[in-house]
Amino acid sequence: MDNKNKQPRIFIGVPVSDSGAMNAYTAHAIGAAIISADGLVADFILRQSCDIVSNRTYLVNAALATDATHLLFIDCDMTFPHDIIKTLLAHKKEIVGVEYNMRKFPLEGVQKPLTEASKTELYKAKFAGMGVMLIDLSIFRDPKFGIDKDGKQSAWFNFGRDSQGQLVYGEDGWFCNVARDAGYDTWVDPLPRIGHLGLYSF
């Protein structure tokens, strides 16, 4: 079912590790975002597990069981502007994330642009991090979503590894690849003031 002509209803899903810890700044940012969304948020749940893949899969299925039109993934270590929901919705894209850095030095973005990244405008990416990502739930109902190039069912989320078992990309990169195979682009909004929290905001 196409959600483009429906009143948006946002399901916020937060995957949390088995430690159960959420940064206080993230909790504050989510609360501010819900208030600023003026009633657009349909539900907000956390899923706690040591397995990020099962966390994200659970949250998608939970969102699909509601009347929500979109799922907003927010990781438990992110900060972002209070108007993030309306900002990302305004782009009217099936998948839109934001720019932020990995928690390491030297600083490196989690996104991989397909062309030169804009500093001010939305741009397409090969993949983007799911720390803050808005997804139109209708894509999960698309019969071709999750079907690989050989016509076999593929998981929505997984880890990509090379022949030596080294991690090539995480579950967010995997998701973006699955989406691209189904004909959906991943977009990135280069918003300022997005923080990935560790010892400090990366």
Contacts in CASP RR format, 6 or more apart in sequence:
PFRMAT RR
TARGET T0000
AUTHOR 0000-0000-0000
METHOD contacts of the structure
MODEL  1
MDNKNKQPRIFIGVPVSDSGAMNAYTAHAIGAAIISADGLVADFILRQSC
DIVSNRTYLVNAALATDATHLLFIDCDMTFPHDIIKTLLAHKKEIVGVEY
NMRKFPLEGVQKPLTEASKTELYKAKFAGMGVMLIDLSIFRDPKFGIDKD
GKQSAWFNFGRDSQGQLVYGEDGWFCNVARDAGYDTWVDPLPRIGHLGLY
SF
1 138 0 8 1.000
1 141 0 8 1.000
2 138 0 8 1.000
3 69 0 8 1.000
3 70 0 8 1.000
3 136 0 8 1.000
3 137 0 8 1.000
3 138 0 8 1.000
4 92 0 8 1.000
6 69 0 8 1.000
7 69 0 8 1.000
8 40 0 8 1.000
8 69 0 8 1.000
8 70 0 8 1.000
8 89 0 8 1.000
9 40 0 8 1.000
9 41 0 8 1.000
9 42 0 8 1.000
9 66 0 8 1.000
9 67 0 8 1.000
9 68 0 8 1.000
9 69 0 8 1.000
9 70 0 8 1.000
10 37 0 8 1.000
10 40 0 8 1.000
10 41 0 8 1.000
10 42 0 8 1.000
10 68 0 8 1.000
10 69 0 8 1.000
10 70 0 8 1.000
10 71 0 8 1.000
10 72 0 8 1.000
10 85 0 8 1.000
10 89 0 8 1.000
10 134 0 8 1.000
11 41 0 8 1.000
11 42 0 8 1.000
11 43 0 8 1.000
11 44 0 8 1.000
11 45 0 8 1.000
11 62 0 8 1.000
11 63 0 8 1.000
11 66 0 8 1.000
11 68 0 8 1.000
11 70 0 8 1.000
11 71 0 8 1.000
11 72 0 8 1.000
11 137 0 8 1.000
12 30 0 8 1.000
12 33 0 8 1.000
12 34 0 8 1.000
12 41 0 8 1.000
12 43 0 8 1.000
12 44 0 8 1.000
12 45 0 8 1.000
12 71 0 8 1.000
12 72 0 8 1.000
12 74 0 8 1.000
13 44 0 8 1.000
13 45 0 8 1.000
13 46 0 8 1.000
13 47 0 8 1.000
13 59 0 8 1.000
13 62 0 8 1.000
13 63 0 8 1.000
13 71 0 8 1.000
13 72 0 8 1.000
13 73 0 8 1.000
13 74 0 8 1.000
14 22 0 8 1.000
14 30 0 8 1.000
14 44 0 8 1.000
14 45 0 8 1.000
14 46 0 8 1.000
14 47 0 8 1.000
14 59 0 8 1.000
14 73 0 8 1.000
14 74 0 8 1.000
14 75 0 8 1.000
14 76 0 8 1.000
15 46 0 8 1.000
15 47 0 8 1.000
15 49 0 8 1.000
15 52 0 8 1.000
15 55 0 8 1.000
15 56 0 8 1.000
15 59 0 8 1.000
15 73 0 8 1.000
15 75 0 8 1.000
15 76 0 8 1.000
16 22 0 8 1.000
16 46 0 8 1.000
16 47 0 8 1.000
16 48 0 8 1.000
16 49 0 8 1.000
16 55 0 8 1.000
16 76 0 8 1.000
17 48 0 8 1.000
17 49 0 8 1.000
17 50 0 8 1.000
17 52 0 8 1.000
17 76 0 8 1.000
18 48 0 8 1.000
18 49 0 8 1.000
18 50 0 8 1.000
20 48 0 8 1.000
20 76 0 8 1.000
21 76 0 8 1.000
22 46 0 8 1.000
22 76 0 8 1.000
23 76 0 8 1.000
23 77 0 8 1.000
23 78 0 8 1.000
23 79 0 8 1.000
23 197 0 8 1.000
23 198 0 8 1.000
25 79 0 8 1.000
25 197 0 8 1.000
26 74 0 8 1.000
26 75 0 8 1.000
26 76 0 8 1.000
26 77 0 8 1.000
26 78 0 8 1.000
26 79 0 8 1.000
26 197 0 8 1.000
29 74 0 8 1.000
29 78 0 8 1.000
29 79 0 8 1.000
29 80 0 8 1.000
29 82 0 8 1.000
29 84 0 8 1.000
30 44 0 8 1.000
30 74 0 8 1.000
32 82 0 8 1.000
33 80 0 8 1.000
33 82 0 8 1.000
33 83 0 8 1.000
33 84 0 8 1.000
33 85 0 8 1.000
34 41 0 8 1.000
34 44 0 8 1.000
35 82 0 8 1.000
36 82 0 8 1.000
36 83 0 8 1.000
36 85 0 8 1.000
36 86 0 8 1.000
37 85 0 8 1.000
37 86 0 8 1.000
40 85 0 8 1.000
40 86 0 8 1.000
40 89 0 8 1.000
41 85 0 8 1.000
42 66 0 8 1.000
42 67 0 8 1.000
42 68 0 8 1.000
43 63 0 8 1.000
43 66 0 8 1.000
43 68 0 8 1.000
45 59 0 8 1.000
45 62 0 8 1.000
46 76 0 8 1.000
47 55 0 8 1.000
47 58 0 8 1.000
47 59 0 8 1.000
47 62 0 8 1.000
48 55 0 8 1.000
49 55 0 8 1.000
49 58 0 8 1.000
52 157 0 8 1.000
52 171 0 8 1.000
53 155 0 8 1.000
53 157 0 8 1.000
53 158 0 8 1.000
53 159 0 8 1.000
53 171 0 8 1.000
56 73 0 8 1.000
56 130 0 8 1.000
56 156 0 8 1.000
56 157 0 8 1.000
56 171 0 8 1.000
56 175 0 8 1.000
57 155 0 8 1.000
57 156 0 8 1.000
57 157 0 8 1.000
59 71 0 8 1.000
59 73 0 8 1.000
60 71 0 8 1.000
60 137 0 8 1.000
60 140 0 8 1.000
60 156 0 8 1.000
63 71 0 8 1.000
63 137 0 8 1.000
64 137 0 8 1.000
64 140 0 8 1.000
64 141 0 8 1.000
68 137 0 8 1.000
69 136 0 8 1.000
69 137 0 8 1.000
69 138 0 8 1.000
70 89 0 8 1.000
70 134 0 8 1.000
70 135 0 8 1.000
70 136 0 8 1.000
70 137 0 8 1.000
71 134 0 8 1.000
71 135 0 8 1.000
71 137 0 8 1.000
72 85 0 8 1.000
72 88 0 8 1.000
72 132 0 8 1.000
72 133 0 8 1.000
72 134 0 8 1.000
72 135 0 8 1.000
73 130 0 8 1.000
73 131 0 8 1.000
73 132 0 8 1.000
73 133 0 8 1.000
73 134 0 8 1.000
73 135 0 8 1.000
74 80 0 8 1.000
74 131 0 8 1.000
74 132 0 8 1.000
75 130 0 8 1.000
75 131 0 8 1.000
75 132 0 8 1.000
77 103 0 8 1.000
77 196 0 8 1.000
77 197 0 8 1.000
77 198 0 8 1.000
78 100 0 8 1.000
78 131 0 8 1.000
78 132 0 8 1.000
78 194 0 8 1.000
78 195 0 8 1.000
78 196 0 8 1.000
78 197 0 8 1.000
79 193 0 8 1.000
79 194 0 8 1.000
79 195 0 8 1.000
79 197 0 8 1.000
79 201 0 8 1.000
80 98 0 8 1.000
80 132 0 8 1.000
80 191 0 8 1.000
80 193 0 8 1.000
80 194 0 8 1.000
80 195 0 8 1.000
81 87 0 8 1.000
81 191 0 8 1.000
81 193 0 8 1.000
84 98 0 8 1.000
84 132 0 8 1.000
84 191 0 8 1.000
85 134 0 8 1.000
87 189 0 8 1.000
87 191 0 8 1.000
88 96 0 8 1.000
88 97 0 8 1.000
88 98 0 8 1.000
88 134 0 8 1.000
88 189 0 8 1.000
89 134 0 8 1.000
91 122 0 8 1.000
91 187 0 8 1.000
91 189 0 8 1.000
93 122 0 8 1.000
93 136 0 8 1.000
93 185 0 8 1.000
93 187 0 8 1.000
94 135 0 8 1.000
94 136 0 8 1.000
94 138 0 8 1.000
94 139 0 8 1.000
94 179 0 8 1.000
94 184 0 8 1.000
94 185 0 8 1.000
95 133 0 8 1.000
95 134 0 8 1.000
95 135 0 8 1.000
95 136 0 8 1.000
95 139 0 8 1.000
95 176 0 8 1.000
95 179 0 8 1.000
95 184 0 8 1.000
95 185 0 8 1.000
95 186 0 8 1.000
95 187 0 8 1.000
96 122 0 8 1.000
96 133 0 8 1.000
96 134 0 8 1.000
96 186 0 8 1.000
96 187 0 8 1.000
96 188 0 8 1.000
96 189 0 8 1.000
97 111 0 8 1.000
97 128 0 8 1.000
97 129 0 8 1.000
97 130 0 8 1.000
97 132 0 8 1.000
97 133 0 8 1.000
97 134 0 8 1.000
97 186 0 8 1.000
97 187 0 8 1.000
97 188 0 8 1.000
97 189 0 8 1.000
98 128 0 8 1.000
98 131 0 8 1.000
98 132 0 8 1.000
98 133 0 8 1.000
98 188 0 8 1.000
98 189 0 8 1.000
98 190 0 8 1.000
98 191 0 8 1.000
98 194 0 8 1.000
99 109 0 8 1.000
99 111 0 8 1.000
99 117 0 8 1.000
99 188 0 8 1.000
99 189 0 8 1.000
99 190 0 8 1.000
99 191 0 8 1.000
99 194 0 8 1.000
100 109 0 8 1.000
100 110 0 8 1.000
100 129 0 8 1.000
100 131 0 8 1.000
100 132 0 8 1.000
100 194 0 8 1.000
100 195 0 8 1.000
100 196 0 8 1.000
100 202 0 8 1.000
101 107 0 8 1.000
101 108 0 8 1.000
101 109 0 8 1.000
101 110 0 8 1.000
101 195 0 8 1.000
101 196 0 8 1.000
101 202 0 8 1.000
102 108 0 8 1.000
102 109 0 8 1.000
102 110 0 8 1.000
102 196 0 8 1.000
102 202 0 8 1.000
103 196 0 8 1.000
103 197 0 8 1.000
103 198 0 8 1.000
103 202 0 8 1.000
104 202 0 8 1.000
107 202 0 8 1.000
110 128 0 8 1.000
110 129 0 8 1.000
110 131 0 8 1.000
110 172 0 8 1.000
110 196 0 8 1.000
111 117 0 8 1.000
111 125 0 8 1.000
111 127 0 8 1.000
111 128 0 8 1.000
111 129 0 8 1.000
111 188 0 8 1.000
112 125 0 8 1.000
112 126 0 8 1.000
112 127 0 8 1.000
112 128 0 8 1.000
113 123 0 8 1.000
113 124 0 8 1.000
113 125 0 8 1.000
113 126 0 8 1.000
113 188 0 8 1.000
114 123 0 8 1.000
114 124 0 8 1.000
114 125 0 8 1.000
114 126 0 8 1.000
115 123 0 8 1.000
115 124 0 8 1.000
117 123 0 8 1.000
117 125 0 8 1.000
117 188 0 8 1.000
117 190 0 8 1.000
118 190 0 8 1.000
119 190 0 8 1.000
120 190 0 8 1.000
121 190 0 8 1.000
122 187 0 8 1.000
122 188 0 8 1.000
122 189 0 8 1.000
123 187 0 8 1.000
123 188 0 8 1.000
123 190 0 8 1.000
124 185 0 8 1.000
124 186 0 8 1.000
124 187 0 8 1.000
124 188 0 8 1.000
125 176 0 8 1.000
125 186 0 8 1.000
125 187 0 8 1.000
125 188 0 8 1.000
126 176 0 8 1.000
126 180 0 8 1.000
126 186 0 8 1.000
127 169 0 8 1.000
127 172 0 8 1.000
127 173 0 8 1.000
127 175 0 8 1.000
127 176 0 8 1.000
127 177 0 8 1.000
127 186 0 8 1.000
128 172 0 8 1.000
128 173 0 8 1.000
128 176 0 8 1.000
128 186 0 8 1.000
128 187 0 8 1.000
128 188 0 8 1.000
129 172 0 8 1.000
129 173 0 8 1.000
130 171 0 8 1.000
130 172 0 8 1.000
130 175 0 8 1.000
131 172 0 8 1.000
131 196 0 8 1.000
132 194 0 8 1.000
133 172 0 8 1.000
139 145 0 8 1.000
139 179 0 8 1.000
139 182 0 8 1.000
139 184 0 8 1.000
140 156 0 8 1.000
142 182 0 8 1.000
144 182 0 8 1.000
144 183 0 8 1.000
145 156 0 8 1.000
145 178 0 8 1.000
145 179 0 8 1.000
145 182 0 8 1.000
145 184 0 8 1.000
146 153 0 8 1.000
146 154 0 8 1.000
146 155 0 8 1.000
146 156 0 8 1.000
146 178 0 8 1.000
146 181 0 8 1.000
146 182 0 8 1.000
147 153 0 8 1.000
147 154 0 8 1.000
147 181 0 8 1.000
147 182 0 8 1.000
148 154 0 8 1.000
148 178 0 8 1.000
148 181 0 8 1.000
149 181 0 8 1.000
154 178 0 8 1.000
154 181 0 8 1.000
155 174 0 8 1.000
155 178 0 8 1.000
156 175 0 8 1.000
156 178 0 8 1.000
157 171 0 8 1.000
157 172 0 8 1.000
157 174 0 8 1.000
157 175 0 8 1.000
158 171 0 8 1.000
158 174 0 8 1.000
159 167 0 8 1.000
159 169 0 8 1.000
159 170 0 8 1.000
159 171 0 8 1.000
159 174 0 8 1.000
160 167 0 8 1.000
160 168 0 8 1.000
160 169 0 8 1.000
160 170 0 8 1.000
160 174 0 8 1.000
161 167 0 8 1.000
161 168 0 8 1.000
162 168 0 8 1.000
169 177 0 8 1.000
176 186 0 8 1.000
179 185 0 8 1.000
179 186 0 8 1.000
180 186 0 8 1.000
195 201 0 8 1.000
195 202 0 8 1.000
196 202 0 8 1.000
END
